[in-house]
Amino acid sequence: MSGTKPNIVFEVDAGVFAPARFGAVAAVGAVCLLALLAILILV
C-alpha cells in the first residue's frame, strides 16, 4: 500500500496541474500575440 500511494498522489497532481499549466501557457501566448498586434497597429 505504501508503495502505491506516492504514485496515486503523483497522478492526481499531474491531472490537476496539467490543465492549469496549459492554461497559463495559452494565456501567455495570447498576451504575446495581442502585444505584437498592438505594436503592428501602432507602428
N, C-alpha and C positions, 0 to 999 in steps of 0.2 A: 504493500500500500504506500509506504513512504517513498518508494522508488518511482511510482507513477504520479504522485501528487505534483511535483515540480513541472512535469510535462503538461498536466492539465492546466496548471496556472499559466504556463508559458503560452499554451494555445489560446486560452481566454484573453490574455494580454494582447497577443497578436491580433485576435479577432476584433478587439476593442480599438486598438491603436492604429491598425492598418487603414480603416476608413478616415480616421482623423488626420493621419499623415497625408493621405491622398488629398483630402480637402484642403490642407494647408498648402500643399504644392500647387493645387489648382488655383487657390486664392492668390498666391504669389505670382503665378503665371499671368493671371487676369490683370493684376495690378501693373505688371511689367508691360503687357500689351496696351493697356489704357494709357500708360505713361508714354509709350512710343507713339501712339496715335495722337496724343495731345501735343507732343513735340513736333510731329509732322504737320499738324494743323496750324500750330503757332508759327512754324517756320515757313 
